[in-house]
Amino acid sequence: MPRNTNLRRASRGSWQSRVVTVIALGWAKLWRAKVEFDEEYGIYVCSGMRSGFGRAGTTIGGAYLTKNHTARKSIRHEAIHADQWGRYGSSFIVRYLVEEMRNPKSRNKFEVEAGLADGGYRATG
């Protein structure tokens, strides 16, 4: 079980984000991820996963799930997604997916807010 203070930081004080973070950490453990807490960005980095996430990595609550995309800029990008989870709680996933259907990839407002370059996106016109 994660340390309480780290879990509080990772979930940005949102009880809904906290619940999904715990679930995500359990999921990461099932996929045998190496789980570390990033002090600078206040997010759990779950690396070494062979599958169980989308694109190069996925943030669920305050947990970033990935195989090997652990550059500082990637973690900074994902930490902003953790902020979004904290802001919107469990409704974030629906908001994100609806936005992705309307404005995919680099036009998704949540990806723009997180920093396109940090997330490996190219801006499109």
TAZI-V328341 format. One record per residue. N is the residue number from 1. RES is the residue in one small letter. SS is DSSP state (@ for helix, = for strand, . for the rest). PHI is phi as a letter, one per 40 degrees, with the letter a starting at -180 (NA if undefined). D_CENTER is the distance of its C-alpha to the mean C-alpha in whole Angstrom. Layout:
N/RES/SS/PHI/D_CENTER + N/RES/SS/PHI/D_CENTER
This chain:
1/m/./NA/19 + 2/p/./c/17 + 3/r/./c/19 + 4/n/@/d/19 + 5/t/@/c/18 + 6/n/@/c/15 + 7/l/@/c/14 + 8/r/@/c/15 + 9/r/@/c/13 + 10/a/@/c/10 + 11/s/./c/10 + 12/r/./f/12 + 13/g/./g/15 + 14/s/./c/15 + 15/w/@/c/16 + 16/q/@/c/14 + 17/s/@/c/11 + 18/r/@/c/13 + 19/v/@/c/14 + 20/v/@/c/11 + 21/t/@/c/9 + 22/v/@/c/13 + 23/i/@/c/13 + 24/a/@/c/10 + 25/l/@/c/11 + 26/g/@/c/15 + 27/w/@/c/13 + 28/a/@/c/12 + 29/k/@/c/16 + 30/l/@/c/18 + 31/w/./c/16 + 32/r/./g/18 + 33/a/./c/15 + 34/k/=/c/15 + 35/v/=/b/13 + 36/e/=/b/14 + 37/f/=/c/13 + 38/d/=/c/12 + 39/e/./c/15 + 40/e/./c/15 + 41/y/./b/11 + 42/g/./g/11 + 43/i/=/a/8 + 44/y/=/c/9 + 45/v/=/b/9 + 46/c/=/b/10 + 47/s/=/b/12 + 48/g/./g/15 + 49/m/./c/14 + 50/r/./c/17 + 51/s/./a/15 + 52/g/./g/13 + 53/f/./a/10 + 54/g/./b/11 + 55/r/./f/12 + 56/a/./c/11 + 57/g/=/i/8 + 58/t/=/b/5 + 59/t/=/b/2 + 60/i/=/b/5 + 61/g/./g/6 + 62/g/./b/6 + 63/a/=/b/5 + 64/y/=/b/4 + 65/l/=/b/7 + 66/t/=/a/10 + 67/k/./c/13 + 68/n/./a/14 + 69/h/./c/12 + 70/t/./b/12 + 71/a/./c/14 + 72/r/@/d/14 + 73/k/@/c/13 + 74/s/@/c/10 + 75/i/@/c/8 + 76/r/@/c/10 + 77/h/@/c/8 + 78/e/@/c/5 + 79/a/@/c/6 + 80/i/@/c/8 + 81/h/@/c/5 + 82/a/@/c/5 + 83/d/@/d/9 + 84/q/@/c/9 + 85/w/@/d/8 + 86/g/@/c/11 + 87/r/@/c/13 + 88/y/@/b/13 + 89/g/@/g/13 + 90/s/@/c/13 + 91/s/@/c/14 + 92/f/@/d/11 + 93/i/@/c/11 + 94/v/@/c/15 + 95/r/@/d/14 + 96/y/@/c/12 + 97/l/@/c/14 + 98/v/@/c/17 + 99/e/@/c/16 + 100/e/@/c/15 + 101/m/@/c/19 + 102/r/@/c/21 + 103/n/./b/19 + 104/p/./c/17 + 105/k/@/f/15 + 106/s/@/c/16 + 107/r/@/c/18 + 108/n/./c/15 + 109/k/@/c/15 + 110/f/@/c/12 + 111/e/@/c/11 + 112/v/@/c/14 + 113/e/@/c/13 + 114/a/@/c/10 + 115/g/./h/13 + 116/l/./d/14 + 117/a/./c/16 + 118/d/./c/13 + 119/g/./c/11 + 120/g/./g/14 + 121/y/./c/16 + 122/r/./b/19 + 123/a/./c/20 + 124/t/./b/23 + 125/g/./c/26
